[in-house]
Amino acid sequence: MTELIAVVTITLLAVISPGPDFATVTRNSLMLSRRAGVLTALGIGLGILVHITYTLNGVDLLIQQSLWLFNTINWSVLPI
């Protein structure tokens, strides 16, 4: 249980800490304008959406091509 609490704490700290995206949006907002900051944030969000889309498509393709992987995932989500 102690290990789980440590992992959850570290994960939460990593998620809430500002990263390079935050720094870029803040810099553009302060140095250029609010509009530039909003456009920067939208661009970052769209970039993340592209990455998520091709990742999910790749996982979908792997699951479709591998019966073993499909059965493993299917077995792991079945209620006991």
PDB file with one MODEL, atoms N, CA, C and O in Angstrom:
MODEL        1
ATOM      1  N   MET A   1       0.822  -1.192   0.000  1.00  0.00           N
ATOM      2  CA  MET A   1       0.000   0.000   0.000  1.00  0.00           C
ATOM      3  C   MET A   1       0.870   1.261   0.000  1.00  0.00           C
ATOM      4  O   MET A   1       0.509   2.272  -0.604  1.00  0.00           O
ATOM      5  N   THR A   2       1.999   1.194   0.671  1.00  0.00           N
ATOM      6  CA  THR A   2       2.895   2.340   0.728  1.00  0.00           C
ATOM      7  C   THR A   2       3.420   2.697  -0.658  1.00  0.00           C
ATOM      8  O   THR A   2       3.524   3.874  -1.004  1.00  0.00           O
ATOM      9  N   GLU A   3       3.749   1.685  -1.445  1.00  0.00           N
ATOM     10  CA  GLU A   3       4.247   1.920  -2.799  1.00  0.00           C
ATOM     11  C   GLU A   3       3.181   2.584  -3.665  1.00  0.00           C
ATOM     12  O   GLU A   3       3.484   3.475  -4.458  1.00  0.00           O
ATOM     13  N   LEU A   4       1.930   2.146  -3.509  1.00  0.00           N
ATOM     14  CA  LEU A   4       0.834   2.720  -4.285  1.00  0.00           C
ATOM     15  C   LEU A   4       0.646   4.196  -3.952  1.00  0.00           C
ATOM     16  O   LEU A   4       0.449   5.015  -4.849  1.00  0.00           O
ATOM     17  N   ILE A   5       0.703   4.529  -2.699  1.00  0.00           N
ATOM     18  CA  ILE A   5       0.568   5.929  -2.281  1.00  0.00           C
ATOM     19  C   ILE A   5       1.711   6.762  -2.849  1.00  0.00           C
ATOM     20  O   ILE A   5       1.496   7.892  -3.287  1.00  0.00           O
ATOM     21  N   ALA A   6       2.916   6.216  -2.846  1.00  0.00           N
ATOM     22  CA  ALA A   6       4.066   6.937  -3.396  1.00  0.00           C
ATOM     23  C   ALA A   6       3.900   7.168  -4.894  1.00  0.00           C
ATOM     24  O   ALA A   6       4.162   8.266  -5.386  1.00  0.00           O
ATOM     25  N   VAL A   7       3.469   6.149  -5.613  1.00  0.00           N
ATOM     26  CA  VAL A   7       3.282   6.281  -7.061  1.00  0.00           C
ATOM     27  C   VAL A   7       2.181   7.298  -7.366  1.00  0.00           C
ATOM     28  O   VAL A   7       2.346   8.136  -8.252  1.00  0.00           O
ATOM     29  N   VAL A   8       1.076   7.235  -6.650  1.00  0.00           N
ATOM     30  CA  VAL A   8      -0.027   8.181  -6.869  1.00  0.00           C
ATOM     31  C   VAL A   8       0.431   9.605  -6.573  1.00  0.00           C
ATOM     32  O   VAL A   8       0.106  10.524  -7.326  1.00  0.00           O
ATOM     33  N   THR A   9       1.169   9.800  -5.505  1.00  0.00           N
ATOM     34  CA  THR A   9       1.651  11.133  -5.146  1.00  0.00           C
ATOM     35  C   THR A   9       2.591  11.682  -6.216  1.00  0.00           C
ATOM     36  O   THR A   9       2.453  12.834  -6.627  1.00  0.00           O
ATOM     37  N   ILE A  10       3.530  10.881  -6.662  1.00  0.00           N
ATOM     38  CA  ILE A  10       4.478  11.322  -7.686  1.00  0.00           C
ATOM     39  C   ILE A  10       3.751  11.631  -8.994  1.00  0.00           C
ATOM     40  O   ILE A  10       4.062  12.614  -9.666  1.00  0.00           O
ATOM     41  N   THR A  11       2.788  10.792  -9.348  1.00  0.00           N
ATOM     42  CA  THR A  11       2.023  11.018 -10.576  1.00  0.00           C
ATOM     43  C   THR A  11       1.233  12.317 -10.491  1.00  0.00           C
ATOM     44  O   THR A  11       1.221  13.091 -11.448  1.00  0.00           O
ATOM     45  N   LEU A  12       0.577  12.568  -9.373  1.00  0.00           N
ATOM     46  CA  LEU A  12      -0.186  13.804  -9.202  1.00  0.00           C
ATOM     47  C   LEU A  12       0.721  15.030  -9.273  1.00  0.00           C
ATOM     48  O   LEU A  12       0.353  16.032  -9.886  1.00  0.00           O
ATOM     49  N   LEU A  13       1.880  14.966  -8.667  1.00  0.00           N
ATOM     50  CA  LEU A  13       2.817  16.088  -8.735  1.00  0.00           C
ATOM     51  C   LEU A  13       3.292  16.323 -10.165  1.00  0.00           C
ATOM     52  O   LEU A  13       3.447  17.469 -10.587  1.00  0.00           O
ATOM     53  N   ALA A  14       3.522  15.251 -10.908  1.00  0.00           N
ATOM     54  CA  ALA A  14       3.958  15.398 -12.298  1.00  0.00           C
ATOM     55  C   ALA A  14       2.854  15.994 -13.165  1.00  0.00           C
ATOM     56  O   ALA A  14       3.130  16.771 -14.079  1.00  0.00           O
ATOM     57  N   VAL A  15       1.615  15.635 -12.883  1.00  0.00           N
ATOM     58  CA  VAL A  15       0.500  16.128 -13.688  1.00  0.00           C
ATOM     59  C   VAL A  15       0.222  17.600 -13.415  1.00  0.00           C
ATOM     60  O   VAL A  15      -0.079  18.347 -14.346  1.00  0.00           O
ATOM     61  N   ILE A  16       0.317  18.033 -12.166  1.00  0.00           N
ATOM     62  CA  ILE A  16      -0.035  19.418 -11.847  1.00  0.00           C
ATOM     63  C   ILE A  16       1.111  20.394 -12.049  1.00  0.00           C
ATOM     64  O   ILE A  16       0.896  21.606 -12.028  1.00  0.00           O
ATOM     65  N   SER A  17       2.329  19.890 -12.246  1.00  0.00           N
ATOM     66  CA  SER A  17       3.445  20.817 -12.436  1.00  0.00           C
ATOM     67  C   SER A  17       3.432  21.371 -13.863  1.00  0.00           C
ATOM     68  O   SER A  17       3.172  20.644 -14.822  1.00  0.00           O
ATOM     69  N   PRO A  18       3.715  22.662 -13.986  1.00  0.00           N
ATOM     70  CA  PRO A  18       3.710  23.247 -15.329  1.00  0.00           C
ATOM     71  C   PRO A  18       4.881  22.732 -16.160  1.00  0.00           C
ATOM     72  O   PRO A  18       5.973  22.486 -15.647  1.00  0.00           O
ATOM     73  N   GLY A  19       4.626  22.579 -17.439  1.00  0.00           N
ATOM     74  CA  GLY A  19       5.653  22.066 -18.334  1.00  0.00           C
ATOM     75  C   GLY A  19       5.995  23.069 -19.412  1.00  0.00           C
ATOM     76  O   GLY A  19       5.638  24.243 -19.308  1.00  0.00           O
ATOM     77  N   PRO A  20       6.678  22.623 -20.437  1.00  0.00           N
ATOM     78  CA  PRO A  20       7.093  23.528 -21.506  1.00  0.00           C
ATOM     79  C   PRO A  20       5.910  24.129 -22.272  1.00  0.00           C
ATOM     80  O   PRO A  20       6.001  25.257 -22.758  1.00  0.00           O
ATOM     81  N   ASP A  21       4.809  23.395 -22.383  1.00  0.00           N
ATOM     82  CA  ASP A  21       3.626  23.952 -23.055  1.00  0.00           C
ATOM     83  C   ASP A  21       3.108  25.171 -22.293  1.00  0.00           C
ATOM     84  O   ASP A  21       2.794  26.204 -22.885  1.00  0.00           O
ATOM     85  N   PHE A  22       3.026  25.033 -20.984  1.00  0.00           N
ATOM     86  CA  PHE A  22       2.565  26.134 -20.141  1.00  0.00           C
ATOM     87  C   PHE A  22       3.502  27.330 -20.274  1.00  0.00           C
ATOM     88  O   PHE A  22       3.052  28.472 -20.365  1.00  0.00           O
ATOM     89  N   ALA A  23       4.798  27.063 -20.284  1.00  0.00           N
ATOM     90  CA  ALA A  23       5.771  28.151 -20.399  1.00  0.00           C
ATOM     91  C   ALA A  23       5.646  28.870 -21.743  1.00  0.00           C
ATOM     92  O   ALA A  23       5.760  30.094 -21.808  1.00  0.00           O
ATOM     93  N   THR A  24       5.413  28.112 -22.807  1.00  0.00           N
ATOM     94  CA  THR A  24       5.267  28.709 -24.135  1.00  0.00           C
ATOM     95  C   THR A  24       4.015  29.570 -24.218  1.00  0.00           C
ATOM     96  O   THR A  24       4.060  30.683 -24.743  1.00  0.00           O
ATOM     97  N   VAL A  25       2.912  29.069 -23.708  1.00  0.00           N
ATOM     98  CA  VAL A  25       1.657  29.839 -23.725  1.00  0.00           C
ATOM     99  C   VAL A  25       1.806  31.100 -22.882  1.00  0.00           C
ATOM    100  O   VAL A  25       1.373  32.177 -23.294  1.00  0.00           O
ATOM    101  N   THR A  26       2.408  30.976 -21.721  1.00  0.00           N
ATOM    102  CA  THR A  26       2.599  32.136 -20.850  1.00  0.00           C
ATOM    103  C   THR A  26       3.494  33.174 -21.516  1.00  0.00           C
ATOM    104  O   THR A  26       3.190  34.367 -21.489  1.00  0.00           O
ATOM    105  N   ARG A  27       4.591  32.726 -22.112  1.00  0.00           N
ATOM    106  CA  ARG A  27       5.510  33.658 -22.772  1.00  0.00           C
ATOM    107  C   ARG A  27       4.806  34.392 -23.919  1.00  0.00           C
ATOM    108  O   ARG A  27       4.914  35.613 -24.036  1.00  0.00           O
ATOM    109  N   ASN A  28       4.096  33.656 -24.753  1.00  0.00           N
ATOM    110  CA  ASN A  28       3.406  34.294 -25.871  1.00  0.00           C
ATOM    111  C   ASN A  28       2.314  35.252 -25.395  1.00  0.00           C
ATOM    112  O   ASN A  28       2.086  36.294 -26.009  1.00  0.00           O
ATOM    113  N   SER A  29       1.651  34.900 -24.316  1.00  0.00           N
ATOM    114  CA  SER A  29       0.610  35.781 -23.781  1.00  0.00           C
ATOM    115  C   SER A  29       1.207  37.073 -23.232  1.00  0.00           C
ATOM    116  O   SER A  29       0.674  38.157 -23.465  1.00  0.00           O
ATOM    117  N   LEU A  30       2.303  36.955 -22.510  1.00  0.00           N
ATOM    118  CA  LEU A  30       2.903  38.137 -21.886  1.00  0.00           C
ATOM    119  C   LEU A  30       3.675  38.998 -22.875  1.00  0.00           C
ATOM    120  O   LEU A  30       3.627  40.226 -22.799  1.00  0.00           O
ATOM    121  N   MET A  31       4.390  38.360 -23.805  1.00  0.00           N
ATOM    122  CA  MET A  31       5.241  39.123 -24.719  1.00  0.00           C
ATOM    123  C   MET A  31       4.483  39.635 -25.942  1.00  0.00           C
ATOM    124  O   MET A  31       4.811  40.693 -26.479  1.00  0.00           O
ATOM    125  N   LEU A  32       3.481  38.895 -26.378  1.00  0.00           N
ATOM    126  CA  LEU A  32       2.770  39.281 -27.592  1.00  0.00           C
ATOM    127  C   LEU A  32       1.377  39.815 -27.253  1.00  0.00           C
ATOM    128  O   LEU A  32       1.159  41.027 -27.230  1.00  0.00           O
ATOM    129  N   SER A  33       0.451  38.916 -26.993  1.00  0.00           N
ATOM    130  CA  SER A  33      -0.911  39.350 -26.652  1.00  0.00           C
ATOM    131  C   SER A  33      -1.696  38.160 -26.130  1.00  0.00           C
ATOM    132  O   SER A  33      -1.256  37.012 -26.198  1.00  0.00           O
ATOM    133  N   ARG A  34      -2.874  38.472 -25.606  1.00  0.00           N
ATOM    134  CA  ARG A  34      -3.754  37.412 -25.132  1.00  0.00           C
ATOM    135  C   ARG A  34      -4.151  36.508 -26.299  1.00  0.00           C
ATOM    136  O   ARG A  34      -4.200  35.286 -26.159  1.00  0.00           O
ATOM    137  N   ARG A  35      -4.430  37.110 -27.437  1.00  0.00           N
ATOM    138  CA  ARG A  35      -4.817  36.355 -28.636  1.00  0.00           C
ATOM    139  C   ARG A  35      -3.710  35.372 -29.025  1.00  0.00           C
ATOM    140  O   ARG A  35      -3.993  34.222 -29.363  1.00  0.00           O
ATOM    141  N   ALA A  36      -2.479  35.811 -28.979  1.00  0.00           N
ATOM    142  CA  ALA A  36      -1.362  34.926 -29.312  1.00  0.00           C
ATOM    143  C   ALA A  36      -1.286  33.760 -28.325  1.00  0.00           C
ATOM    144  O   ALA A  36      -1.003  32.630 -28.723  1.00  0.00           O
ATOM    145  N   GLY A  37      -1.535  34.024 -27.057  1.00  0.00           N
ATOM    146  CA  GLY A  37      -1.536  32.960 -26.062  1.00  0.00           C
ATOM    147  C   GLY A  37      -2.641  31.954 -26.297  1.00  0.00           C
ATOM    148  O   GLY A  37      -2.427  30.747 -26.178  1.00  0.00           O
ATOM    149  N   VAL A  38      -3.835  32.452 -26.634  1.00  0.00           N
ATOM    150  CA  VAL A  38      -4.966  31.560 -26.910  1.00  0.00           C
ATOM    151  C   VAL A  38      -4.692  30.726 -28.154  1.00  0.00           C
ATOM    152  O   VAL A  38      -4.966  29.526 -28.169  1.00  0.00           O
ATOM    153  N   LEU A  39      -4.150  31.356 -29.201  1.00  0.00           N
ATOM    154  CA  LEU A  39      -3.831  30.610 -30.416  1.00  0.00           C
ATOM    155  C   LEU A  39      -2.733  29.568 -30.171  1.00  0.00           C
ATOM    156  O   LEU A  39      -2.769  28.478 -30.742  1.00  0.00           O
ATOM    157  N   THR A  40      -1.780  29.902 -29.338  1.00  0.00           N
ATOM    158  CA  THR A  40      -0.735  28.945 -28.976  1.00  0.00           C
ATOM    159  C   THR A  40      -1.338  27.748 -28.245  1.00  0.00           C
ATOM    160  O   THR A  40      -1.003  26.600 -28.538  1.00  0.00           O
ATOM    161  N   ALA A  41      -2.226  28.025 -27.295  1.00  0.00           N
ATOM    162  CA  ALA A  41      -2.878  26.945 -26.548  1.00  0.00           C
ATOM    163  C   ALA A  41      -3.722  26.076 -27.476  1.00  0.00           C
ATOM    164  O   ALA A  41      -3.725  24.852 -27.342  1.00  0.00           O
ATOM    165  N   LEU A  42      -4.431  26.689 -28.407  1.00  0.00           N
ATOM    166  CA  LEU A  42      -5.217  25.915 -29.372  1.00  0.00           C
ATOM    167  C   LEU A  42      -4.323  25.047 -30.257  1.00  0.00           C
ATOM    168  O   LEU A  42      -4.654  23.897 -30.547  1.00  0.00           O
ATOM    169  N   GLY A  43      -3.206  25.597 -30.676  1.00  0.00           N
ATOM    170  CA  GLY A  43      -2.266  24.824 -31.487  1.00  0.00           C
ATOM    171  C   GLY A  43      -1.704  23.629 -30.731  1.00  0.00           C
ATOM    172  O   GLY A  43      -1.575  22.539 -31.288  1.00  0.00           O
ATOM    173  N   ILE A  44      -1.374  23.834 -29.474  1.00  0.00           N
ATOM    174  CA  ILE A  44      -0.863  22.739 -28.654  1.00  0.00           C
ATOM    175  C   ILE A  44      -1.948  21.682 -28.481  1.00  0.00           C
ATOM    176  O   ILE A  44      -1.677  20.485 -28.584  1.00  0.00           O
ATOM    177  N   GLY A  45      -3.183  22.126 -28.217  1.00  0.00           N
ATOM    178  CA  GLY A  45      -4.289  21.182 -28.068  1.00  0.00           C
ATOM    179  C   GLY A  45      -4.544  20.383 -29.333  1.00  0.00           C
ATOM    180  O   GLY A  45      -4.779  19.177 -29.266  1.00  0.00           O
ATOM    181  N   LEU A  46      -4.502  21.042 -30.489  1.00  0.00           N
ATOM    182  CA  LEU A  46      -4.694  20.332 -31.754  1.00  0.00           C
ATOM    183  C   LEU A  46      -3.556  19.353 -32.034  1.00  0.00           C
ATOM    184  O   LEU A  46      -3.780  18.268 -32.570  1.00  0.00           O
ATOM    185  N   GLY A  47      -2.344  19.741 -31.669  1.00  0.00           N
ATOM    186  CA  GLY A  47      -1.207  18.825 -31.829  1.00  0.00           C
ATOM    187  C   GLY A  47      -1.364  17.579 -30.970  1.00  0.00           C
ATOM    188  O   GLY A  47      -1.082  16.469 -31.421  1.00  0.00           O
ATOM    189  N   ILE A  48      -1.812  17.759 -29.741  1.00  0.00           N
ATOM    190  CA  ILE A  48      -2.053  16.613 -28.859  1.00  0.00           C
ATOM    191  C   ILE A  48      -3.158  15.734 -29.428  1.00  0.00           C
ATOM    192  O   ILE A  48      -3.073  14.507 -29.366  1.00  0.00           O
ATOM    193  N   LEU A  49      -4.200  16.362 -29.987  1.00  0.00           N
ATOM    194  CA  LEU A  49      -5.292  15.608 -30.604  1.00  0.00           C
ATOM    195  C   LEU A  49      -4.781  14.754 -31.762  1.00  0.00           C
ATOM    196  O   LEU A  49      -5.207  13.610 -31.922  1.00  0.00           O
ATOM    197  N   VAL A  50      -3.878  15.298 -32.566  1.00  0.00           N
ATOM    198  CA  VAL A  50      -3.302  14.526 -33.670  1.00  0.00           C
ATOM    199  C   VAL A  50      -2.537  13.318 -33.134  1.00  0.00           C
ATOM    200  O   VAL A  50      -2.680  12.212 -33.655  1.00  0.00           O
ATOM    201  N   HIS A  51      -1.731  13.524 -32.099  1.00  0.00           N
ATOM    202  CA  HIS A  51      -0.958  12.423 -31.519  1.00  0.00           C
ATOM    203  C   HIS A  51      -1.871  11.349 -30.940  1.00  0.00           C
ATOM    204  O   HIS A  51      -1.627  10.157 -31.130  1.00  0.00           O
ATOM    205  N   ILE A  52      -2.911  11.761 -30.241  1.00  0.00           N
ATOM    206  CA  ILE A  52      -3.851  10.797 -29.658  1.00  0.00           C
ATOM    207  C   ILE A  52      -4.542  10.012 -30.767  1.00  0.00           C
ATOM    208  O   ILE A  52      -4.725   8.799 -30.656  1.00  0.00           O
ATOM    209  N   THR A  53      -4.926  10.705 -31.835  1.00  0.00           N
ATOM    210  CA  THR A  53      -5.643  10.049 -32.931  1.00  0.00           C
ATOM    211  C   THR A  53      -4.793   8.970 -33.589  1.00  0.00           C
ATOM    212  O   THR A  53      -5.258   7.845 -33.769  1.00  0.00           O
ATOM    213  N   TYR A  54      -3.553   9.296 -33.952  1.00  0.00           N
ATOM    214  CA  TYR A  54      -2.754   8.258 -34.617  1.00  0.00           C
ATOM    215  C   TYR A  54      -2.321   7.161 -33.648  1.00  0.00           C
ATOM    216  O   TYR A  54      -2.098   6.027 -34.072  1.00  0.00           O
ATOM    217  N   THR A  55      -2.199   7.467 -32.374  1.00  0.00           N
ATOM    218  CA  THR A  55      -1.878   6.427 -31.397  1.00  0.00           C
ATOM    219  C   THR A  55      -3.030   5.439 -31.265  1.00  0.00           C
ATOM    220  O   THR A  55      -2.825   4.225 -31.286  1.00  0.00           O
ATOM    221  N   LEU A  56      -4.253   5.973 -31.128  1.00  0.00           N
ATOM    222  CA  LEU A  56      -5.407   5.085 -31.018  1.00  0.00           C
ATOM    223  C   LEU A  56      -5.625   4.280 -32.294  1.00  0.00           C
ATOM    224  O   LEU A  56      -5.996   3.107 -32.235  1.00  0.00           O
ATOM    225  N   ASN A  57      -5.397   4.902 -33.442  1.00  0.00           N
ATOM    226  CA  ASN A  57      -5.517   4.163 -34.698  1.00  0.00           C
ATOM    227  C   ASN A  57      -4.478   3.045 -34.789  1.00  0.00           C
ATOM    228  O   ASN A  57      -4.779   1.958 -35.281  1.00  0.00           O
ATOM    229  N   GLY A  58      -3.276   3.303 -34.323  1.00  0.00           N
ATOM    230  CA  GLY A  58      -2.236   2.275 -34.324  1.00  0.00           C
ATOM    231  C   GLY A  58      -2.558   1.126 -33.391  1.00  0.00           C
ATOM    232  O   GLY A  58      -2.369  -0.037 -33.746  1.00  0.00           O
ATOM    233  N   VAL A  59      -3.045   1.444 -32.195  1.00  0.00           N
ATOM    234  CA  VAL A  59      -3.433   0.390 -31.255  1.00  0.00           C
ATOM    235  C   VAL A  59      -4.592  -0.419 -31.826  1.00  0.00           C
ATOM    236  O   VAL A  59      -4.625  -1.643 -31.708  1.00  0.00           O
ATOM    237  N   ASP A  60      -5.554   0.285 -32.454  1.00  0.00           N
ATOM    238  CA  ASP A  60      -6.678  -0.399 -33.085  1.00  0.00           C
ATOM    239  C   ASP A  60      -6.195  -1.363 -34.166  1.00  0.00           C
ATOM    240  O   ASP A  60      -6.672  -2.495 -34.243  1.00  0.00           O
ATOM    241  N   LEU A  61      -5.264  -0.929 -34.989  1.00  0.00           N
ATOM    242  CA  LEU A  61      -4.725  -1.783 -36.048  1.00  0.00           C
ATOM    243  C   LEU A  61      -4.007  -3.000 -35.463  1.00  0.00           C
ATOM    244  O   LEU A  61      -4.146  -4.112 -35.971  1.00  0.00           O
ATOM    245  N   LEU A  62      -3.245  -2.786 -34.401  1.00  0.00           N
ATOM    246  CA  LEU A  62      -2.552  -3.914 -33.756  1.00  0.00           C
ATOM    247  C   LEU A  62      -3.543  -4.926 -33.210  1.00  0.00           C
ATOM    248  O   LEU A  62      -3.355  -6.133 -33.362  1.00  0.00           O
ATOM    249  N   ILE A  63      -4.602  -4.432 -32.570  1.00  0.00           N
ATOM    250  CA  ILE A  63      -5.593  -5.339 -31.997  1.00  0.00           C
ATOM    251  C   ILE A  63      -6.328  -6.094 -33.100  1.00  0.00           C
ATOM    252  O   ILE A  63      -6.625  -7.278 -32.944  1.00  0.00           O
ATOM    253  N   GLN A  64      -6.627  -5.420 -34.218  1.00  0.00           N
ATOM    254  CA  GLN A  64      -7.300  -6.089 -35.332  1.00  0.00           C
ATOM    255  C   GLN A  64      -6.429  -7.166 -35.965  1.00  0.00           C
ATOM    256  O   GLN A  64      -6.943  -8.193 -36.408  1.00  0.00           O
ATOM    257  N   GLN A  65      -5.131  -6.949 -36.012  1.00  0.00           N
ATOM    258  CA  GLN A  65      -4.224  -7.878 -36.686  1.00  0.00           C
ATOM    259  C   GLN A  65      -3.766  -9.030 -35.801  1.00  0.00           C
ATOM    260  O   GLN A  65      -3.274 -10.040 -36.304  1.00  0.00           O
ATOM    261  N   SER A  66      -3.922  -8.888 -34.490  1.00  0.00           N
ATOM    262  CA  SER A  66      -3.409  -9.902 -33.579  1.00  0.00           C
ATOM    263  C   SER A  66      -4.555 -10.493 -32.757  1.00  0.00           C
ATOM    264  O   SER A  66      -5.086  -9.842 -31.858  1.00  0.00           O
ATOM    265  N   LEU A  67      -4.923 -11.718 -33.073  1.00  0.00           N
ATOM    266  CA  LEU A  67      -5.975 -12.399 -32.330  1.00  0.00           C
ATOM    267  C   LEU A  67      -5.555 -12.610 -30.883  1.00  0.00           C
ATOM    268  O   LEU A  67      -6.370 -12.488 -29.969  1.00  0.00           O
ATOM    269  N   TRP A  68      -4.279 -12.928 -30.677  1.00  0.00           N
ATOM    270  CA  TRP A  68      -3.771 -13.147 -29.320  1.00  0.00           C
ATOM    271  C   TRP A  68      -3.917 -11.882 -28.479  1.00  0.00           C
ATOM    272  O   TRP A  68      -4.359 -11.944 -27.332  1.00  0.00           O
ATOM    273  N   LEU A  69      -3.543 -10.726 -29.053  1.00  0.00           N
ATOM    274  CA  LEU A  69      -3.654  -9.463 -28.323  1.00  0.00           C
ATOM    275  C   LEU A  69      -5.107  -9.134 -28.035  1.00  0.00           C
ATOM    276  O   LEU A  69      -5.435  -8.691 -26.934  1.00  0.00           O
ATOM    277  N   PHE A  70      -5.980  -9.343 -29.010  1.00  0.00           N
ATOM    278  CA  PHE A  70      -7.409  -9.098 -28.807  1.00  0.00           C
ATOM    279  C   PHE A  70      -7.953  -9.955 -27.662  1.00  0.00           C
ATOM    280  O   PHE A  70      -8.665  -9.454 -26.792  1.00  0.00           O
ATOM    281  N   ASN A  71      -7.619 -11.238 -27.665  1.00  0.00           N
ATOM    282  CA  ASN A  71      -8.106 -12.134 -26.609  1.00  0.00           C
ATOM    283  C   ASN A  71      -7.538 -11.759 -25.245  1.00  0.00           C
ATOM    284  O   ASN A  71      -8.232 -11.863 -24.233  1.00  0.00           O
ATOM    285  N   THR A  72      -6.287 -11.326 -25.213  1.00  0.00           N
ATOM    286  CA  THR A  72      -5.675 -10.920 -23.949  1.00  0.00           C
ATOM    287  C   THR A  72      -6.375  -9.692 -23.376  1.00  0.00           C
ATOM    288  O   THR A  72      -6.691  -9.651 -22.187  1.00  0.00           O
ATOM    289  N   ILE A  73      -6.611  -8.705 -24.212  1.00  0.00           N
ATOM    290  CA  ILE A  73      -7.302  -7.495 -23.754  1.00  0.00           C
ATOM    291  C   ILE A  73      -8.732  -7.823 -23.373  1.00  0.00           C
ATOM    292  O   ILE A  73      -9.232  -7.351 -22.352  1.00  0.00           O
ATOM    293  N   ASN A  74      -9.384  -8.624 -24.182  1.00  0.00           N
ATOM    294  CA  ASN A  74     -10.765  -9.001 -23.903  1.00  0.00           C
ATOM    295  C   ASN A  74     -10.859  -9.768 -22.593  1.00  0.00           C
ATOM    296  O   ASN A  74     -11.787  -9.540 -21.817  1.00  0.00           O
ATOM    297  N   TRP A  75      -9.935 -10.659 -22.332  1.00  0.00           N
ATOM    298  CA  TRP A  75      -9.927 -11.433 -21.101  1.00  0.00           C
ATOM    299  C   TRP A  75      -9.656 -10.547 -19.877  1.00  0.00           C
ATOM    300  O   TRP A  75     -10.209 -10.774 -18.801  1.00  0.00           O
ATOM    301  N   SER A  76      -8.790  -9.527 -20.059  1.00  0.00           N
ATOM    302  CA  SER A  76      -8.401  -8.696 -18.920  1.00  0.00           C
ATOM    303  C   SER A  76      -9.508  -7.741 -18.488  1.00  0.00           C
ATOM    304  O   SER A  76      -9.480  -7.250 -17.360  1.00  0.00           O
ATOM    305  N   VAL A  77     -10.483  -7.465 -19.353  1.00  0.00           N
ATOM    306  CA  VAL A  77     -11.548  -6.531 -18.976  1.00  0.00           C
ATOM    307  C   VAL A  77     -12.843  -7.237 -18.610  1.00  0.00           C
ATOM    308  O   VAL A  77     -13.817  -6.580 -18.240  1.00  0.00           O
ATOM    309  N   LEU A  78     -12.874  -8.556 -18.706  1.00  0.00           N
ATOM    310  CA  LEU A  78     -14.089  -9.282 -18.332  1.00  0.00           C
ATOM    311  C   LEU A  78     -14.263  -9.266 -16.824  1.00  0.00           C
ATOM    312  O   LEU A  78     -13.291  -9.449 -16.090  1.00  0.00           O
ATOM    313  N   PRO A  79     -15.478  -9.051 -16.350  1.00  0.00           N
ATOM    314  CA  PRO A  79     -15.694  -9.086 -14.889  1.00  0.00           C
ATOM    315  C   PRO A  79     -15.535 -10.507 -14.368  1.00  0.00           C
ATOM    316  O   PRO A  79     -15.840 -11.482 -15.054  1.00  0.00           O
ATOM    317  N   ILE A  80     -15.058 -10.591 -13.163  1.00  0.00           N
ATOM    318  CA  ILE A  80     -14.831 -11.908 -12.548  1.00  0.00           C
ATOM    319  C   ILE A  80     -16.086 -12.371 -11.867  1.00  0.00           C
ATOM    320  O   ILE A  80     -16.109 -13.456 -11.287  1.00  0.00           O
TER     321      ILE A  80
ENDMDL
END
